[in-house]
Amino acid sequence: MPWQDRLALFTLLDVGAVALLLICWLGSTWVIEHPPRWRPSTSKLMAQYRREWMRVFVTRDPRIFDSQLAGQLRQGTAFFASASMIAIGGGFALLGNADRLRGLAQDLTQINEPLFVWEIKLVLMLLLAANAFLKFVWSHRLFGYAAILMGAVPQDPNDPQALPRAMKAGEINVQAGRSYNRGLRAVYFGIAASAWLAGAWALILATLFTMGVVMRREFASQSRAVLLDDLPTQT
């Protein structure tokens, strides 16, 4: 079947639903990482606390607590990276057996579509899972860099290299957290993409719901209100 005929299998509503998913996914990332000054996002607030952590780290003795925190952050990213790999493997397995998936989906939706359509829907989910995996792996590596920089901070807090190296570790920590959050959003919208199996309207509703959850957590959650209290001074 020519590609023109294959693309014709998708309606304008399908195209619009996928476009909405991509716009919400990428747009939410931009808004969260570039919020207005008068209403910072939870991610922005946490970045300030990450930098404050490194300032306190310089004078903390012993620093075992900080090394444990750094290890926990790496474990979290490793867990999600492994989960993303499992999801990717499961997605490829479904691609190899998409005919069975089509039969199940047809029983639920009563829609008879060619196998190619179901494969494209699976590919969209796979792409988001792959993006999440890459973000988590990079975040894991950056947290490792931050841990090494923390180890390079002199024990004497009065050493002229102590605070600058600690602040370098803080900035790498912030970048690692940013990549980690991007991976999580790819997971959120990847789950929303699975609604496309039930049709374009299901994808639109799932996308809007996911967008609402993400933005509420970043701009209207109780945890954000807690972070705003006694906020460290941004430098």
C-alpha positions in Angstrom: 0.0 0.0 0.0 1.5 3.4 -1.0 2.3 5.9 1.8 -0.3 8.3 0.5 -3.0 5.7 1.0 -1.7 4.7 4.4 -1.7 8.3 5.6 -5.3 8.7 4.3 -6.3 6.1 6.9 -6.0 8.8 9.6 -8.7 11.4 9.9 -8.1 15.1 10.5 -9.3 14.5 14.1 -6.5 11.9 14.6 -4.0 14.4 13.3 -5.4 17.1 15.5 -5.4 14.8 18.6 -1.7 13.9 18.0 -0.8 17.5 17.4 -2.5 18.5 20.7 -0.6 15.8 22.5 2.8 17.0 21.2 1.9 20.7 21.8 0.9 20.0 25.4 3.9 17.8 26.0 6.5 20.3 24.7 4.5 23.4 25.7 4.2 22.2 29.4 7.9 21.7 29.5 8.6 25.3 28.2 6.1 26.9 30.6 7.4 24.9 33.6 11.0 25.7 32.9 10.3 29.4 32.0 7.5 30.4 34.4 6.6 34.1 35.1 8.6 35.6 37.9 5.5 36.2 39.9 4.5 32.5 39.9 7.5 30.1 39.8 6.8 26.5 39.1 7.5 23.7 41.6 10.5 22.7 39.5 11.9 26.2 39.7 11.5 26.3 43.4 13.2 23.0 43.8 16.1 24.3 41.8 16.7 27.0 44.4 16.6 24.4 47.2 19.1 22.3 45.3 21.5 25.2 45.2 20.8 25.9 48.9 21.7 22.3 49.6 25.1 22.8 48.2 25.7 25.9 50.3 24.8 24.0 53.5 26.9 21.1 52.3 30.1 23.1 52.5 29.8 23.6 56.3 28.2 20.2 57.2 30.5 17.8 59.0 30.4 14.9 58.5 29.0 14.8 55.0 27.6 11.3 55.0 24.0 12.5 54.9 24.8 14.4 51.6 26.4 11.3 50.0 23.3 9.3 51.0 21.0 11.9 49.4 23.1 11.8 46.2 22.9 8.0 46.1 19.1 8.1 46.5 18.7 10.5 43.6 20.7 8.2 41.3 18.6 5.2 42.4 15.4 7.0 41.5 16.6 7.8 38.0 17.9 4.2 37.6 14.5 2.8 38.5 12.7 4.9 36.0 15.3 4.2 33.3 14.8 0.5 33.9 11.0 0.9 33.8 11.3 2.8 30.5 13.4 0.0 29.0 10.8 -2.6 30.0 8.1 -0.4 28.4 10.1 -0.1 25.2 10.6 -3.9 25.1 6.9 -4.5 25.7 6.1 -2.0 22.9 8.3 -3.8 20.4 6.7 -7.1 21.5 3.2 -5.6 20.8 4.4 -4.4 17.4 5.4 -7.9 16.6 1.9 -9.1 17.6 -0.2 -6.1 16.7 -2.9 -8.3 15.1 -3.9 -9.6 18.5 -3.9 -6.0 19.9 -6.2 -5.0 17.0 -8.6 -7.8 17.8 -8.8 -6.7 21.5 -9.2 -3.0 20.6 -11.9 -3.8 18.1 -13.8 -5.7 20.8 -13.7 -2.6 23.0 -14.2 0.2 20.5 -16.2 -1.6 17.7 -13.9 0.1 15.2 -12.4 -1.9 12.3 -9.1 -0.3 11.2 -6.1 -1.7 9.2 -3.2 -3.1 11.1 -1.0 -0.2 10.0 -3.1 2.2 12.0 -2.6 0.3 15.2 1.1 0.0 14.6 1.4 3.8 14.2 -0.4 4.2 17.5 2.0 1.9 19.2 5.0 3.7 17.6 3.8 7.0 19.2 3.8 5.4 22.6 7.3 3.9 21.9 8.7 7.3 20.9 7.6 8.8 24.1 9.0 5.9 26.1 12.3 6.2 24.3 12.5 9.9 25.0 11.8 9.2 28.7 14.5 6.5 28.8 17.1 8.9 27.3 16.2 11.7 29.7 16.4 9.4 32.7 19.8 8.0 31.6 21.2 11.5 31.2 19.8 12.5 34.5 21.4 9.5 36.1 24.8 10.5 34.6 24.5 14.1 35.7 23.7 13.1 39.3 26.9 11.1 39.1 28.8 14.1 37.9 27.3 16.1 40.8 28.4 13.5 43.3 32.0 13.6 42.0 32.0 17.4 42.2 30.7 17.1 45.8 33.6 14.7 46.5 36.0 17.3 45.2 34.8 20.0 47.6 37.5 20.6 50.3 36.7 19.6 53.8 37.7 23.0 55.1 34.8 25.4 54.5 37.2 28.3 54.5 39.1 26.9 51.6 38.6 29.3 48.6 37.7 26.4 46.4 35.0 25.0 48.7 32.0 27.2 47.8 32.7 27.5 44.1 33.0 23.8 43.6 29.9 23.2 45.7 28.0 25.6 43.6 29.2 23.8 40.4 27.8 20.6 41.9 24.6 22.5 42.6 24.2 23.6 39.0 24.8 20.1 37.7 22.3 18.9 40.3 19.8 21.4 38.9 20.4 20.2 35.3 20.0 16.6 36.4 16.7 17.4 38.1 15.5 19.2 34.9 16.3 16.1 32.8 14.6 13.9 35.4 11.4 16.0 35.3 11.4 15.9 31.5 11.6 12.2 31.6 8.6 12.1 34.0 6.5 14.3 31.7 7.4 12.0 28.7 6.0 9.1 30.8 2.9 11.0 31.7 2.1 11.9 28.1 3.2 8.4 26.9 0.4 7.0 29.1 -2.0 9.5 27.7 -0.9 8.5 24.2 -2.2 4.9 24.9 -5.7 6.4 24.9 -5.4 6.8 21.1 -6.1 3.0 20.9 -9.6 3.9 21.9 -9.9 6.7 19.3 -9.0 10.3 18.7 -11.5 11.7 21.2 -10.2 9.5 23.9 -6.7 10.8 23.1 -7.8 14.4 23.3 -9.5 13.8 26.7 -6.5 12.0 28.1 -4.1 14.7 26.8 -6.2 17.5 28.4 -6.5 15.5 31.7 -2.7 14.9 31.8 -2.0 18.5 31.0 -4.2 19.6 33.8 -2.6 17.2 36.3 0.9 18.3 35.3 0.2 22.0 35.5 -1.7 21.7 38.8 1.2 20.0 40.4 3.6 22.6 39.1 1.6 25.7 39.8 -1.3 25.0 42.2 -0.3 22.1 44.5 0.0 22.0 48.2 3.6 20.9 47.9 4.4 24.1 46.0 2.8 26.2 48.7 5.1 24.5 51.3 8.1 25.2 49.1 7.2 28.8 48.9 7.4 29.2 52.6 10.9 30.2 53.8 12.2 30.1 50.2 16.0 30.4 49.8 17.3 33.5 48.2 17.9 33.0 44.5 21.4 33.8 43.1 
